[in-house]
Amino acid sequence: MALSNSQYKSIIRNYEHTRDVNRSLSSARREEVNTAIPGFRELAESVSTLAVSSARRMLDGDDQALEQLHRRLREISCRQRELLTEYGFPVDYLEPVYTCPSCQDTGYVTADSGLREKCRCFRQQEIRLLYAQSNIQDMIRQENFSTLSYQYYQGSDLNRFEAAVELGRNFIRDFDTEYHNLFFYGTVGTGKSFLSGCIAGELLQTGHSVIYFSASGLFDILAHYSFDARDGLADFHEDLYSCDLLIIDDLGTEITNSFVTSQLFSCLNERHLRSRSTLISTNLGLEKLRDRYSDRIFSRVTSGFTLCKLTGPDIRILKKRMANTSPAIQENNTTS
């Protein structure tokens, strides 16, 4: 599926806005430094004066002018770094500010072939527009490592959850150097989707492309393209197979049939061939997974994914109970 002209322009406007914001931040930082460090402004302004003077000398035939200019610029740069450190600023405080250092907020990078191609941050914006991924943005604002809590788990349930959190953190840490897949399974409401959101949020912040689908939503879209809109199927498959991370949430909630089974295997197999990571969460146990899907899918999951089982009470229900009892507790505390 290709972007419409208006969608493309919307992304480009976002980059223009980002560059404006970052330029303003850079200007504010420079003014802050000039105000805080005596003589820093004059030191910076001396660079342009020095460049003009050296240009004149070169025009007059001075062969040493360029070498002397470079040496003097290095001295000024060194002195600026010393002053920044002396007055408590980071050494790189005046470096250009980029939200995405890879493309410097242009949306495009130069590939090894020398051709310009879309940056990963551009691809993520495409994904958000094309596949209604705004729901993941809402999810990760509430479900992220900063809001993670262990208070709802005890005993072996707590041990399992702690292990799952550590697994997720390692998955993120090694994402760019090692190919891994994760399979979260277990009872309802034990944090599988929450951890998926935590991982998605961390990877999105580092510029990776993440596509998030509920299982039912994914197969509904695949059915739509397969039967009603074949022209867009190839583009959708390419996005599905090539994004950095594909999250399939609540596998097993879809209506499972031969179409779903074949599409799921094709997706998992193609992403494996491309070494693209996949994260699946499900309430199905391994035995039910084997019974519900083909042997090929069961084999692909059990051999190609790190399996992580979560157990415990349904946290959603537990939170509601705690919220409902809180006013009564507060009232008792007030009257006692």
Summary of the structure (lengths in Angstrom):
residues: 336
radius of gyration: 27.1
end to end distance: 64.0
largest distance: 93.5
contacts: 925
relative contact order: 0.10
helix: 62%
strand: 10%
